[in-house]
């Protein structure tokens, strides 16, 4: 989970790439990444709920 100081919770391409990297690294270690949530001024975005992971 992290916030976007701009207030817009829309995931950037960097957010999506970083999440994929973390998921790929964690999997062989037996760690499951359940979601990546971005918090903005007027709401949040779940990468899992958005189909981005």
CHARMM-style PDB file with segment names, atoms N, HN, CA, C and O in Angstrom:
ATOM      1  N   UNK     1       0.848  -1.159   0.000  1.00  0.00      PROA
ATOM      2  CA  UNK     1       0.000   0.000   0.000  1.00  0.00      PROA
ATOM      3  C   UNK     1       0.901   1.231   0.000  1.00  0.00      PROA
ATOM      4  O   UNK     1       1.934   1.271   0.669  1.00  0.00      PROA
ATOM      5  N   UNK     2       0.483   2.223  -0.761  1.00  0.00      PROA
ATOM      6  HN  UNK     2      -0.356   2.191  -1.304  1.00  0.00      PROA
ATOM      7  CA  UNK     2       1.167   3.512  -0.720  1.00  0.00      PROA
ATOM      8  C   UNK     2       0.198   4.597  -1.164  1.00  0.00      PROA
ATOM      9  O   UNK     2      -0.897   4.308  -1.646  1.00  0.00      PROA
ATOM     10  N   UNK     3       0.604   5.826  -0.998  1.00  0.00      PROA
ATOM     11  HN  UNK     3       1.493   6.061  -0.607  1.00  0.00      PROA
ATOM     12  CA  UNK     3      -0.254   6.925  -1.414  1.00  0.00      PROA
ATOM     13  C   UNK     3       0.357   7.652  -2.604  1.00  0.00      PROA
ATOM     14  O   UNK     3       1.559   7.574  -2.855  1.00  0.00      PROA
ATOM     15  N   UNK     4      -0.489   8.347  -3.314  1.00  0.00      PROA
ATOM     16  HN  UNK     4      -1.466   8.410  -3.110  1.00  0.00      PROA
ATOM     17  CA  UNK     4      -0.051   9.228  -4.391  1.00  0.00      PROA
ATOM     18  C   UNK     4      -0.282  10.657  -3.916  1.00  0.00      PROA
ATOM     19  O   UNK     4      -1.426  11.090  -3.781  1.00  0.00      PROA
ATOM     20  N   UNK     5       0.790  11.386  -3.663  1.00  0.00      PROA
ATOM     21  HN  UNK     5       1.719  11.035  -3.772  1.00  0.00      PROA
ATOM     22  CA  UNK     5       0.649  12.763  -3.183  1.00  0.00      PROA
ATOM     23  C   UNK     5      -0.166  13.656  -4.121  1.00  0.00      PROA
ATOM     24  O   UNK     5      -0.713  14.671  -3.691  1.00  0.00      PROA
ATOM     25  N   UNK     6      -0.247  13.279  -5.400  1.00  0.00      PROA
ATOM     26  HN  UNK     6       0.198  12.454  -5.749  1.00  0.00      PROA
ATOM     27  CA  UNK     6      -1.034  14.069  -6.346  1.00  0.00      PROA
ATOM     28  C   UNK     6      -2.524  13.991  -6.029  1.00  0.00      PROA
ATOM     29  O   UNK     6      -3.305  14.836  -6.466  1.00  0.00      PROA
ATOM     30  N   UNK     7      -2.909  12.971  -5.265  1.00  0.00      PROA
ATOM     31  HN  UNK     7      -2.274  12.285  -4.910  1.00  0.00      PROA
ATOM     32  CA  UNK     7      -4.313  12.771  -4.931  1.00  0.00      PROA
ATOM     33  C   UNK     7      -5.035  11.820  -5.863  1.00  0.00      PROA
ATOM     34  O   UNK     7      -6.137  11.372  -5.546  1.00  0.00      PROA
ATOM     35  N   UNK     8      -4.445  11.498  -7.006  1.00  0.00      PROA
ATOM     36  HN  UNK     8      -3.550  11.862  -7.264  1.00  0.00      PROA
ATOM     37  CA  UNK     8      -5.048  10.605  -7.989  1.00  0.00      PROA
ATOM     38  C   UNK     8      -4.584   9.170  -7.703  1.00  0.00      PROA
ATOM     39  O   UNK     8      -3.393   8.879  -7.815  1.00  0.00      PROA
ATOM     40  N   UNK     9      -5.506   8.269  -7.335  1.00  0.00      PROA
ATOM     41  HN  UNK     9      -6.473   8.505  -7.244  1.00  0.00      PROA
ATOM     42  CA  UNK     9      -5.096   6.901  -6.999  1.00  0.00      PROA
ATOM     43  C   UNK     9      -4.906   5.979  -8.203  1.00  0.00      PROA
ATOM     44  O   UNK     9      -4.759   4.770  -8.029  1.00  0.00      PROA
ATOM     45  N   UNK    10      -4.906   6.521  -9.410  1.00  0.00      PROA
ATOM     46  HN  UNK    10      -5.026   7.504  -9.552  1.00  0.00      PROA
ATOM     47  CA  UNK    10      -4.715   5.695 -10.602  1.00  0.00      PROA
ATOM     48  C   UNK    10      -3.293   5.137 -10.624  1.00  0.00      PROA
ATOM     49  O   UNK    10      -2.333   5.896 -10.490  1.00  0.00      PROA
ATOM     50  N   UNK    11      -3.144   3.809 -10.792  1.00  0.00      PROA
ATOM     51  HN  UNK    11      -3.924   3.193 -10.901  1.00  0.00      PROA
ATOM     52  CA  UNK    11      -1.809   3.212 -10.812  1.00  0.00      PROA
ATOM     53  C   UNK    11      -1.004   3.678 -12.027  1.00  0.00      PROA
ATOM     54  O   UNK    11      -1.518   3.731 -13.144  1.00  0.00      PROA
ATOM     55  N   UNK    12       0.251   4.009 -11.792  1.00  0.00      PROA
ATOM     56  HN  UNK    12       0.669   3.966 -10.884  1.00  0.00      PROA
ATOM     57  CA  UNK    12       1.148   4.351 -12.892  1.00  0.00      PROA
ATOM     58  C   UNK    12       1.729   3.062 -13.471  1.00  0.00      PROA
ATOM     59  O   UNK    12       1.615   1.995 -12.868  1.00  0.00      PROA
ATOM     60  N   UNK    13       2.346   3.170 -14.637  1.00  0.00      PROA
ATOM     61  HN  UNK    13       2.438   4.037 -15.127  1.00  0.00      PROA
ATOM     62  CA  UNK    13       3.026   2.004 -15.209  1.00  0.00      PROA
ATOM     63  C   UNK    13       4.129   1.522 -14.275  1.00  0.00      PROA
ATOM     64  O   UNK    13       4.382   0.321 -14.181  1.00  0.00      PROA
ATOM     65  N   UNK    14       4.787   2.453 -13.582  1.00  0.00      PROA
ATOM     66  HN  UNK    14       4.581   3.429 -13.658  1.00  0.00      PROA
ATOM     67  CA  UNK    14       5.828   2.074 -12.618  1.00  0.00      PROA
ATOM     68  C   UNK    14       5.221   1.292 -11.456  1.00  0.00      PROA
ATOM     69  O   UNK    14       5.831   0.333 -10.983  1.00  0.00      PROA
ATOM     70  N   UNK    15       4.040   1.678 -10.989  1.00  0.00      PROA
ATOM     71  HN  UNK    15       3.546   2.457 -11.373  1.00  0.00      PROA
ATOM     72  CA  UNK    15       3.361   0.942  -9.915  1.00  0.00      PROA
ATOM     73  C   UNK    15       3.073  -0.489 -10.350  1.00  0.00      PROA
ATOM     74  O   UNK    15       3.290  -1.435  -9.593  1.00  0.00      PROA
ATOM     75  N   UNK    16       2.586  -0.635 -11.569  1.00  0.00      PROA
ATOM     76  HN  UNK    16       2.410   0.133 -12.184  1.00  0.00      PROA
ATOM     77  CA  UNK    16       2.240  -1.958 -12.093  1.00  0.00      PROA
ATOM     78  C   UNK    16       3.490  -2.817 -12.256  1.00  0.00      PROA
ATOM     79  O   UNK    16       3.483  -3.989 -11.878  1.00  0.00      PROA
ATOM     80  N   UNK    17       4.557  -2.258 -12.810  1.00  0.00      PROA
ATOM     81  HN  UNK    17       4.563  -1.307 -13.117  1.00  0.00      PROA
ATOM     82  CA  UNK    17       5.822  -3.009 -12.980  1.00  0.00      PROA
ATOM     83  C   UNK    17       6.408  -3.409 -11.630  1.00  0.00      PROA
ATOM     84  O   UNK    17       6.850  -4.544 -11.454  1.00  0.00      PROA
ATOM     85  N   UNK    18       6.412  -2.476 -10.676  1.00  0.00      PROA
ATOM     86  HN  UNK    18       6.053  -1.554 -10.818  1.00  0.00      PROA
ATOM     87  CA  UNK    18       6.968  -2.768  -9.354  1.00  0.00      PROA
ATOM     88  C   UNK    18       6.184  -3.896  -8.680  1.00  0.00      PROA
ATOM     89  O   UNK    18       6.769  -4.782  -8.058  1.00  0.00      PROA
ATOM     90  N   UNK    19       4.868  -3.856  -8.810  1.00  0.00      PROA
ATOM     91  HN  UNK    19       4.392  -3.136  -9.316  1.00  0.00      PROA
ATOM     92  CA  UNK    19       4.036  -4.897  -8.209  1.00  0.00      PROA
ATOM     93  C   UNK    19       4.357  -6.252  -8.822  1.00  0.00      PROA
ATOM     94  O   UNK    19       4.497  -7.237  -8.098  1.00  0.00      PROA
ATOM     95  N   UNK    20       4.474  -6.319 -10.144  1.00  0.00      PROA
ATOM     96  HN  UNK    20       4.360  -5.518 -10.733  1.00  0.00      PROA
ATOM     97  CA  UNK    20       4.814  -7.586 -10.803  1.00  0.00      PROA
ATOM     98  C   UNK    20       6.172  -8.093 -10.341  1.00  0.00      PROA
ATOM     99  O   UNK    20       6.343  -9.289 -10.109  1.00  0.00      PROA
ATOM    100  N   UNK    21       7.134  -7.195 -10.207  1.00  0.00      PROA
ATOM    101  HN  UNK    21       6.995  -6.223 -10.396  1.00  0.00      PROA
ATOM    102  CA  UNK    21       8.465  -7.586  -9.740  1.00  0.00      PROA
ATOM    103  C   UNK    21       8.404  -8.159  -8.331  1.00  0.00      PROA
ATOM    104  O   UNK    21       9.007  -9.195  -8.051  1.00  0.00      PROA
ATOM    105  N   UNK    22       7.681  -7.491  -7.451  1.00  0.00      PROA
ATOM    106  HN  UNK    22       7.191  -6.649  -7.678  1.00  0.00      PROA
ATOM    107  CA  UNK    22       7.562  -7.964  -6.063  1.00  0.00      PROA
ATOM    108  C   UNK    22       6.868  -9.323  -6.021  1.00  0.00      PROA
ATOM    109  O   UNK    22       7.308 -10.218  -5.300  1.00  0.00      PROA
ATOM    110  N   UNK    23       5.787  -9.486  -6.787  1.00  0.00      PROA
ATOM    111  HN  UNK    23       5.430  -8.758  -7.373  1.00  0.00      PROA
ATOM    112  CA  UNK    23       5.073 -10.771  -6.836  1.00  0.00      PROA
ATOM    113  C   UNK    23       6.004 -11.873  -7.342  1.00  0.00      PROA
ATOM    114  O   UNK    23       6.041 -12.962  -6.769  1.00  0.00      PROA
ATOM    115  N   UNK    24       6.753 -11.599  -8.410  1.00  0.00      PROA
ATOM    116  HN  UNK    24       6.723 -10.715  -8.876  1.00  0.00      PROA
ATOM    117  CA  UNK    24       7.657 -12.593  -8.992  1.00  0.00      PROA
ATOM    118  C   UNK    24       8.780 -12.989  -8.039  1.00  0.00      PROA
ATOM    119  O   UNK    24       9.173 -14.155  -7.997  1.00  0.00      PROA
ATOM    120  N   UNK    25       9.295 -12.036  -7.279  1.00  0.00      PROA
ATOM    121  HN  UNK    25       8.976 -11.089  -7.313  1.00  0.00      PROA
ATOM    122  CA  UNK    25      10.374 -12.319  -6.329  1.00  0.00      PROA
ATOM    123  C   UNK    25       9.841 -13.046  -5.100  1.00  0.00      PROA
ATOM    124  O   UNK    25      10.505 -13.933  -4.564  1.00  0.00      PROA
ATOM    125  N   UNK    26       8.653 -12.674  -4.657  1.00  0.00      PROA
ATOM    126  HN  UNK    26       8.114 -11.953  -5.093  1.00  0.00      PROA
ATOM    127  CA  UNK    26       8.093 -13.252  -3.434  1.00  0.00      PROA
ATOM    128  C   UNK    26       7.629 -14.697  -3.616  1.00  0.00      PROA
ATOM    129  O   UNK    26       7.728 -15.501  -2.689  1.00  0.00      PROA
ATOM    130  N   UNK    27       7.126 -15.028  -4.803  1.00  0.00      PROA
ATOM    131  HN  UNK    27       7.046 -14.375  -5.556  1.00  0.00      PROA
ATOM    132  CA  UNK    27       6.547 -16.353  -5.041  1.00  0.00      PROA
ATOM    133  C   UNK    27       7.489 -17.512  -4.702  1.00  0.00      PROA
ATOM    134  O   UNK    27       7.076 -18.421  -3.982  1.00  0.00      PROA
ATOM    135  N   UNK    28       8.733 -17.522  -5.187  1.00  0.00      PROA
ATOM    136  HN  UNK    28       9.069 -16.783  -5.772  1.00  0.00      PROA
ATOM    137  CA  UNK    28       9.625 -18.643  -4.857  1.00  0.00      PROA
ATOM    138  C   UNK    28       9.972 -18.721  -3.366  1.00  0.00      PROA
ATOM    139  O   UNK    28      10.424 -19.759  -2.882  1.00  0.00      PROA
ATOM    140  N   UNK    29       9.759 -17.631  -2.652  1.00  0.00      PROA
ATOM    141  HN  UNK    29       9.392 -16.788  -3.045  1.00  0.00      PROA
ATOM    142  CA  UNK    29      10.025 -17.612  -1.216  1.00  0.00      PROA
ATOM    143  C   UNK    29       8.812 -18.053  -0.411  1.00  0.00      PROA
ATOM    144  O   UNK    29       8.852 -18.072   0.819  1.00  0.00      PROA
ATOM    145  N   UNK    30       7.732 -18.407  -1.102  1.00  0.00      PROA
ATOM    146  HN  UNK    30       7.699 -18.391  -2.101  1.00  0.00      PROA
ATOM    147  CA  UNK    30       6.522 -18.847  -0.428  1.00  0.00      PROA
ATOM    148  C   UNK    30       5.686 -17.696   0.127  1.00  0.00      PROA
ATOM    149  O   UNK    30       4.836 -17.903   0.993  1.00  0.00      PROA
ATOM    150  N   UNK    31       5.928 -16.494  -0.370  1.00  0.00      PROA
ATOM    151  HN  UNK    31       6.619 -16.327  -1.073  1.00  0.00      PROA
ATOM    152  CA  UNK    31       5.199 -15.311   0.096  1.00  0.00      PROA
ATOM    153  C   UNK    31       4.162 -14.946  -0.965  1.00  0.00      PROA
ATOM    154  O   UNK    31       4.488 -14.811  -2.144  1.00  0.00      PROA
ATOM    155  N   UNK    32       2.925 -14.789  -0.538  1.00  0.00      PROA
ATOM    156  HN  UNK    32       2.660 -14.898   0.420  1.00  0.00      PROA
ATOM    157  CA  UNK    32       1.850 -14.395  -1.437  1.00  0.00      PROA
ATOM    158  C   UNK    32       1.554 -12.918  -1.259  1.00  0.00      PROA
ATOM    159  O   UNK    32       1.302 -12.460  -0.144  1.00  0.00      PROA
ATOM    160  N   UNK    33       1.582 -12.182  -2.341  1.00  0.00      PROA
ATOM    161  HN  UNK    33       1.786 -12.555  -3.246  1.00  0.00      PROA
ATOM    162  CA  UNK    33       1.181 -10.776  -2.323  1.00  0.00      PROA
ATOM    163  C   UNK    33      -0.301 -10.768  -2.690  1.00  0.00      PROA
ATOM    164  O   UNK    33      -0.669 -11.151  -3.801  1.00  0.00      PROA
ATOM    165  N   UNK    34      -1.137 -10.340  -1.774  1.00  0.00      PROA
ATOM    166  HN  UNK    34      -0.838 -10.030  -0.871  1.00  0.00      PROA
ATOM    167  CA  UNK    34      -2.580 -10.411  -1.976  1.00  0.00      PROA
ATOM    168  C   UNK    34      -3.129  -9.219  -2.762  1.00  0.00      PROA
ATOM    169  O   UNK    34      -4.112  -9.361  -3.489  1.00  0.00      PROA
ATOM    170  N   UNK    35      -2.512  -8.059  -2.625  1.00  0.00      PROA
ATOM    171  HN  UNK    35      -1.713  -7.943  -2.035  1.00  0.00      PROA
ATOM    172  CA  UNK    35      -3.014  -6.875  -3.308  1.00  0.00      PROA
ATOM    173  C   UNK    35      -1.982  -5.765  -3.204  1.00  0.00      PROA
ATOM    174  O   UNK    35      -1.028  -5.856  -2.430  1.00  0.00      PROA
ATOM    175  N   UNK    36      -2.180  -4.734  -3.978  1.00  0.00      PROA
ATOM    176  HN  UNK    36      -2.954  -4.660  -4.607  1.00  0.00      PROA
ATOM    177  CA  UNK    36      -1.405  -3.489  -3.896  1.00  0.00      PROA
ATOM    178  C   UNK    36      -2.450  -2.388  -3.991  1.00  0.00      PROA
ATOM    179  O   UNK    36      -3.141  -2.261  -5.002  1.00  0.00      PROA
ATOM    180  N   UNK    37      -2.558  -1.603  -2.945  1.00  0.00      PROA
ATOM    181  HN  UNK    37      -1.997  -1.707  -2.124  1.00  0.00      PROA
ATOM    182  CA  UNK    37      -3.577  -0.566  -2.868  1.00  0.00      PROA
ATOM    183  C   UNK    37      -2.912   0.796  -2.920  1.00  0.00      PROA
ATOM    184  O   UNK    37      -1.932   1.056  -2.222  1.00  0.00      PROA
ATOM    185  N   UNK    38      -3.460   1.658  -3.759  1.00  0.00      PROA
ATOM    186  HN  UNK    38      -4.256   1.448  -4.327  1.00  0.00      PROA
ATOM    187  CA  UNK    38      -2.966   3.027  -3.870  1.00  0.00      PROA
ATOM    188  C   UNK    38      -4.043   3.952  -3.315  1.00  0.00      PROA
ATOM    189  O   UNK    38      -5.206   3.885  -3.715  1.00  0.00      PROA
ATOM    190  N   UNK    39      -3.642   4.807  -2.397  1.00  0.00      PROA
ATOM    191  HN  UNK    39      -2.697   4.862  -2.073  1.00  0.00      PROA
ATOM    192  CA  UNK    39      -4.569   5.721  -1.740  1.00  0.00      PROA
ATOM    193  C   UNK    39      -4.380   7.115  -2.321  1.00  0.00      PROA
ATOM    194  O   UNK    39      -3.257   7.593  -2.478  1.00  0.00      PROA
ATOM    195  N   UNK    40      -5.498   7.754  -2.636  1.00  0.00      PROA
ATOM    196  HN  UNK    40      -6.410   7.365  -2.509  1.00  0.00      PROA
ATOM    197  CA  UNK    40      -5.478   9.123  -3.142  1.00  0.00      PROA
ATOM    198  C   UNK    40      -6.378  10.009  -2.294  1.00  0.00      PROA
ATOM    199  O   UNK    40      -6.934   9.567  -1.289  1.00  0.00      PROA
ATOM    200  N   UNK    41      -6.511  11.230  -2.695  1.00  0.00      PROA
ATOM    201  HN  UNK    41      -6.059  11.589  -3.512  1.00  0.00      PROA
ATOM    202  CA  UNK    41      -7.279  12.204  -1.925  1.00  0.00      PROA
ATOM    203  C   UNK    41      -8.749  11.800  -1.768  1.00  0.00      PROA
ATOM    204  O   UNK    41      -9.315  11.935  -0.683  1.00  0.00      PROA
ATOM    205  N   UNK    42      -9.357  11.314  -2.829  1.00  0.00      PROA
ATOM    206  HN  UNK    42      -8.897  11.205  -3.710  1.00  0.00      PROA
ATOM    207  CA  UNK    42     -10.787  11.010  -2.792  1.00  0.00      PROA
ATOM    208  C   UNK    42     -11.103   9.533  -2.983  1.00  0.00      PROA
ATOM    209  O   UNK    42     -12.201   9.186  -3.419  1.00  0.00      PROA
ATOM    210  N   UNK    43     -10.152   8.662  -2.661  1.00  0.00      PROA
ATOM    211  HN  UNK    43      -9.260   8.945  -2.307  1.00  0.00      PROA
ATOM    212  CA  UNK    43     -10.440   7.244  -2.810  1.00  0.00      PROA
ATOM    213  C   UNK    43      -9.179   6.413  -2.906  1.00  0.00      PROA
ATOM    214  O   UNK    43      -8.083   6.863  -2.574  1.00  0.00      PROA
ATOM    215  N   UNK    44      -9.362   5.200  -3.365  1.00  0.00      PROA
ATOM    216  HN  UNK    44     -10.253   4.835  -3.635  1.00  0.00      PROA
ATOM    217  CA  UNK    44      -8.240   4.261  -3.486  1.00  0.00      PROA
ATOM    218  C   UNK    44      -8.456   3.383  -4.705  1.00  0.00      PROA
ATOM    219  O   UNK    44      -9.553   3.314  -5.260  1.00  0.00      PROA
ATOM    220  N   UNK    45      -7.376   2.707  -5.112  1.00  0.00      PROA
ATOM    221  HN  UNK    45      -6.485   2.762  -4.661  1.00  0.00      PROA
ATOM    222  CA  UNK    45      -7.437   1.730  -6.200  1.00  0.00      PROA
ATOM    223  C   UNK    45      -6.750   0.462  -5.755  1.00  0.00      PROA
ATOM    224  O   UNK    45      -5.644   0.507  -5.217  1.00  0.00      PROA
ATOM    225  N   UNK    46      -7.389  -0.656  -5.970  1.00  0.00      PROA
ATOM    226  HN  UNK    46      -8.288  -0.692  -6.406  1.00  0.00      PROA
ATOM    227  CA  UNK    46      -6.820  -1.973  -5.718  1.00  0.00      PROA
ATOM    228  C   UNK    46      -6.321  -2.520  -7.041  1.00  0.00      PROA
ATOM    229  O   UNK    46      -7.097  -2.649  -7.988  1.00  0.00      PROA
ATOM    230  N   UNK    47      -5.035  -2.845  -7.122  1.00  0.00      PROA
ATOM    231  HN  UNK    47      -4.405  -2.740  -6.352  1.00  0.00      PROA
ATOM    232  CA  UNK    47      -4.522  -3.423  -8.363  1.00  0.00      PROA
ATOM    233  C   UNK    47      -5.152  -4.782  -8.621  1.00  0.00      PROA
ATOM    234  O   UNK    47      -5.427  -5.124  -9.771  1.00  0.00      PROA
ATOM    235  N   UNK    48      -5.387  -5.564  -7.569  1.00  0.00      PROA
ATOM    236  HN  UNK    48      -5.164  -5.286  -6.635  1.00  0.00      PROA
ATOM    237  CA  UNK    48      -6.032  -6.860  -7.746  1.00  0.00      PROA
ATOM    238  C   UNK    48      -7.455  -6.659  -8.239  1.00  0.00      PROA
ATOM    239  O   UNK    48      -7.877  -7.317  -9.190  1.00  0.00      PROA
ATOM    240  N   UNK    49      -8.199  -5.761  -7.609  1.00  0.00      PROA
ATOM    241  HN  UNK    49      -7.856  -5.226  -6.837  1.00  0.00      PROA
ATOM    242  CA  UNK    49      -9.578  -5.496  -8.006  1.00  0.00      PROA
ATOM    243  C   UNK    49      -9.684  -4.925  -9.409  1.00  0.00      PROA
ATOM    244  O   UNK    49     -10.708  -5.082 -10.075  1.00  0.00      PROA
ATOM    245  N   UNK    50      -8.637  -4.270  -9.854  1.00  0.00      PROA
ATOM    246  HN  UNK    50      -7.805  -4.142  -9.314  1.00  0.00      PROA
ATOM    247  CA  UNK    50      -8.616  -3.676 -11.203  1.00  0.00      PROA
ATOM    248  C   UNK    50      -8.109  -4.656 -12.255  1.00  0.00      PROA
ATOM    249  O   UNK    50      -8.048  -4.325 -13.439  1.00  0.00      PROA
ATOM    250  N   UNK    51      -7.743  -5.872 -11.820  1.00  0.00      PROA
ATOM    251  HN  UNK    51      -7.793  -6.141 -10.858  1.00  0.00      PROA
ATOM    252  CA  UNK    51      -7.245  -6.871 -12.758  1.00  0.00      PROA
ATOM    253  C   UNK    51      -5.813  -6.619 -13.220  1.00  0.00      PROA
ATOM    254  O   UNK    51      -5.392  -7.142 -14.252  1.00  0.00      PROA
ATOM    255  N   UNK    52      -5.061  -5.818 -12.458  1.00  0.00      PROA
ATOM    256  HN  UNK    52      -5.403  -5.393 -11.620  1.00  0.00      PROA
ATOM    257  CA  UNK    52      -3.694  -5.479 -12.842  1.00  0.00      PROA
ATOM    258  C   UNK    52      -2.652  -6.350 -12.166  1.00  0.00      PROA
ATOM    259  O   UNK    52      -1.452  -6.133 -12.329  1.00  0.00      PROA
ATOM    260  N   UNK    53      -3.112  -7.337 -11.405  1.00  0.00      PROA
ATOM    261  HN  UNK    53      -4.088  -7.513 -11.272  1.00  0.00      PROA
ATOM    262  CA  UNK    53      -2.179  -8.295 -10.813  1.00  0.00      PROA
ATOM    263  C   UNK    53      -2.850  -9.631 -10.626  1.00  0.00      PROA
ATOM    264  OT1 UNK    53      -2.225 -10.573 -10.139  1.00  0.00      PROA
TER     265      UNK     53
END
